[in-house]
Amino acid sequence: MSNDDNFQGTNIDHLTKELALVFGQLKRVGHVFSPSKELRQSESNLLVYLTYLCPPGSNGIKVSGLSKQLKITSAAVTHVIQSLEQNGYITRTMDASDRRSILVTATEAGHEFVGARETELFERFQHLREHLGADDTEQLIRILAKSIKFLNTYEDSAASKR
């Protein structure tokens, strides 16, 4: 595409296109944990959220609460939970205060799995930090945080206009 190309009637400059392409590439590396041989990406994501929301010793979280946190349907959460439970990474228990509700929590094996993955993650980002240097790392954090805030606000305002 040239700089003069129109996208749905709007003239988009080269820098804007490049910015959009780079953000698109972030999605490809956006799964911060490297692929696991034991778990699918959806299972890994849910387990990570669960360990953050419910530290060891906590009672757990309802499927509906986990669904809201992950922004996916309760049916999808239930499907992933079944697989994680079969692999010994989570347990389901009845909520003592509401016997109709099921609470989900990570097992010790689930917390260990996430802990090992976090170690890999932080090592990878330590290498990136060393590659960029302290100043560029601080600038990248500032710019990404500012961009995410803008895009979330933009998305919220676009949704309210619908």
C-alpha positions in Angstrom: 0.0 0.0 0.0 1.2 3.5 -0.7 0.9 6.5 1.6 -2.0 7.8 -0.5 -4.2 4.6 -0.1 -7.5 5.2 1.6 -8.9 2.8 4.2 -12.7 3.2 4.4 -12.4 6.8 3.2 -9.7 7.9 5.7 -6.3 8.8 4.5 -3.8 6.8 6.6 -0.2 7.9 6.7 2.8 5.5 6.7 3.6 6.0 10.3 0.1 5.1 11.4 0.1 2.0 9.3 3.5 1.0 10.8 2.2 1.6 14.3 -0.8 -0.7 13.6 1.4 -3.4 12.1 3.7 -3.4 15.2 0.8 -3.6 17.6 -0.5 -6.5 15.5 2.8 -8.3 15.9 2.6 -7.8 19.6 -0.4 -10.1 19.6 1.8 -12.9 18.2 4.2 -12.5 21.1 1.5 -11.4 23.5 1.2 -14.8 25.2 3.8 -14.0 27.8 4.4 -17.6 28.7 6.1 -19.8 26.1 4.0 -22.7 24.8 3.7 -25.6 27.1 3.7 -29.3 26.1 1.3 -30.1 29.0 -1.3 -27.4 28.5 -3.0 -25.6 25.7 -2.7 -21.8 25.7 -6.3 -21.4 27.0 -5.6 -23.7 29.9 -2.3 -22.0 30.7 -4.0 -18.6 30.7 -6.9 -19.7 32.9 -4.5 -21.3 35.4 -2.3 -18.2 35.6 -5.4 -16.0 36.3 -6.6 -18.5 38.8 -3.3 -18.5 40.7 -3.2 -14.7 40.8 -6.9 -14.4 41.9 -6.7 -17.2 44.4 -3.3 -17.5 46.2 -2.6 -20.7 48.1 -4.9 -21.2 51.1 -7.8 -19.2 49.6 -11.3 -20.7 49.2 -11.3 -20.2 45.4 -13.5 -18.3 42.9 -16.8 -19.1 41.3 -16.8 -20.1 37.6 -18.9 -17.0 36.9 -16.3 -14.8 38.6 -13.5 -16.4 36.6 -15.5 -16.0 33.4 -15.9 -12.3 34.1 -12.2 -11.9 34.8 -11.2 -13.7 31.6 -14.0 -12.1 29.5 -15.1 -15.5 28.2 -18.3 -17.5 28.7 -18.9 -19.6 31.7 -19.3 -22.6 29.3 -15.8 -22.0 27.9 -14.4 -21.7 31.4 -16.1 -24.9 32.5 -14.6 -26.7 29.5 -11.1 -25.6 30.3 -11.6 -26.3 34.0 -12.5 -29.9 33.3 -9.3 -30.4 31.4 -7.2 -28.7 34.1 -8.9 -30.8 36.8 -8.2 -34.0 35.0 -4.5 -33.0 34.9 -4.4 -32.2 38.6 -3.8 -28.5 38.3 -7.1 -27.3 39.9 -9.8 -28.6 42.2 -13.5 -27.8 42.4 -15.4 -27.7 45.7 -18.9 -26.8 46.7 -19.3 -23.2 48.1 -20.3 -23.7 51.8 -22.3 -20.4 51.7 -24.1 -21.3 48.5 -24.3 -25.0 47.9 -25.4 -24.4 44.2 -22.1 -22.7 43.5 -18.8 -24.4 42.7 -15.5 -22.8 43.8 -12.4 -23.4 41.7 -8.8 -23.1 43.0 -5.4 -24.1 41.8 -3.7 -27.2 43.4 -0.1 -27.1 44.6 0.8 -28.6 41.2 -1.0 -25.7 39.5 0.8 -23.1 41.6 4.2 -24.9 40.9 3.4 -25.0 37.1 2.7 -21.2 37.1 5.7 -20.5 39.3 8.1 -22.3 36.9 6.5 -20.5 33.9 7.0 -17.2 35.6 10.6 -17.9 36.2 11.0 -18.5 32.4 9.1 -15.4 31.7 11.1 -13.1 33.9 14.4 -14.5 32.5 13.2 -13.7 29.0 12.2 -10.2 30.0 15.5 -9.8 31.9 17.3 -10.5 28.6 15.1 -8.0 26.8 15.8 -5.4 29.5 19.6 -6.0 29.1 19.2 -5.8 25.3 17.4 -2.5 25.5 19.2 -0.9 28.4 17.6 0.8 31.3 16.7 4.1 29.6 15.0 2.4 26.6 13.3 -0.1 28.9 11.8 2.7 31.0 10.7 4.6 27.9 9.1 1.4 26.5 7.2 0.8 29.7 6.0 4.4 29.8 4.9 4.4 26.1 3.2 1.0 26.2 1.4 1.9 29.4 0.2 5.1 27.9 -0.8 3.3 24.7 -2.8 0.7 26.5 -4.6 3.3 28.6 -5.5 5.2 25.4 -6.6 2.1 23.6 -8.7 0.9 26.5 -10.3 4.3 26.9 -10.9 4.5 23.1 -12.5 1.0 23.1 -14.7 2.0 26.1 -15.9 5.2 24.4 -16.5 3.3 21.1 -18.6 0.7 22.9 -20.7 3.4 24.6 -21.5 4.9 21.3 -23.0 1.7 20.0 
